[in-house]
């Protein structure tokens, strides 16, 4: 039961984080007034942190799926 709830929470967080990512016309940095790109290149600190958080939540989501699959197999 706990992993099912965790899966729902991680799914919602993952959707939110993916929607916050920069697309063709903007993203998190534009939302908070950082729309000007530096000539040095690269992404802003906020976007890099958003990327890291998204990867971690995605890995936790994947782990929940694996654990739920194993639990369902063991319980049957």
C-alpha positions as CSV (number, residue, x, y, z in Angstrom):
1,X,0.0,0.0,0.0
2,X,2.8,2.4,0.9
3,X,4.6,1.9,-2.4
4,X,1.3,2.5,-4.3
5,X,1.0,5.9,-2.6
6,X,4.6,6.7,-3.2
7,X,4.1,5.8,-6.9
8,X,1.2,8.3,-7.1
9,X,3.2,11.0,-5.4
10,X,6.3,10.5,-7.5
11,X,4.1,10.4,-10.7
12,X,2.6,13.7,-9.8
13,X,5.9,15.3,-8.9
14,X,7.5,13.9,-12.1
15,X,4.7,15.4,-14.2
16,X,5.1,18.8,-12.5
17,X,8.9,18.8,-12.9
18,X,8.8,17.8,-16.6
19,X,6.3,20.6,-17.3
20,X,8.6,23.1,-15.6
21,X,11.5,22.2,-18.0
22,X,12.5,24.6,-20.7
23,X,10.9,23.9,-24.0
24,X,11.3,25.9,-27.2
25,X,10.0,29.1,-25.7
26,X,11.1,29.2,-22.1
27,X,10.9,27.3,-18.9
28,X,11.8,27.8,-15.2
29,X,14.3,30.5,-15.8
30,X,11.9,32.6,-17.9
31,X,9.2,32.1,-15.2
32,X,11.3,33.8,-12.6
33,X,12.7,36.6,-14.7
34,X,15.9,35.0,-16.0
35,X,15.0,35.0,-19.6
36,X,18.3,36.6,-20.8
37,X,20.8,34.0,-21.8
38,X,24.4,34.6,-21.0
39,X,26.9,34.6,-23.9
40,X,29.0,32.1,-22.0
41,X,26.5,29.3,-22.8
42,X,25.2,26.6,-20.6
43,X,22.1,26.5,-18.5
44,X,21.3,28.4,-15.4
45,X,21.8,26.9,-11.9
46,X,18.1,26.6,-11.4
47,X,17.7,24.6,-14.6
48,X,20.6,22.3,-13.7
49,X,19.1,21.7,-10.3
50,X,15.7,21.1,-11.9
51,X,17.4,18.5,-14.1
52,X,19.0,16.8,-11.1
53,X,15.8,16.7,-9.1
54,X,13.9,15.4,-12.1
55,X,16.4,12.6,-12.6
56,X,16.2,11.6,-8.9
57,X,12.4,11.6,-8.8
58,X,12.4,9.6,-12.1
59,X,14.8,7.0,-10.5
60,X,12.6,6.8,-7.4
61,X,9.5,6.4,-9.6
62,X,11.2,3.6,-11.5
63,X,12.3,1.9,-8.2
64,X,8.7,2.0,-7.0
65,X,7.5,0.3,-10.2
66,X,10.1,-2.4,-9.8
67,X,9.3,-3.0,-6.1
68,X,5.5,-3.1,-6.8
69,X,6.1,-5.6,-9.6
70,X,8.2,-7.8,-7.3
71,X,5.6,-7.5,-4.5
72,X,2.8,-8.5,-6.9
73,X,4.7,-11.5,-8.2
74,X,5.5,-12.7,-4.6
75,X,2.0,-12.2,-3.4
76,X,0.4,-14.3,-6.2
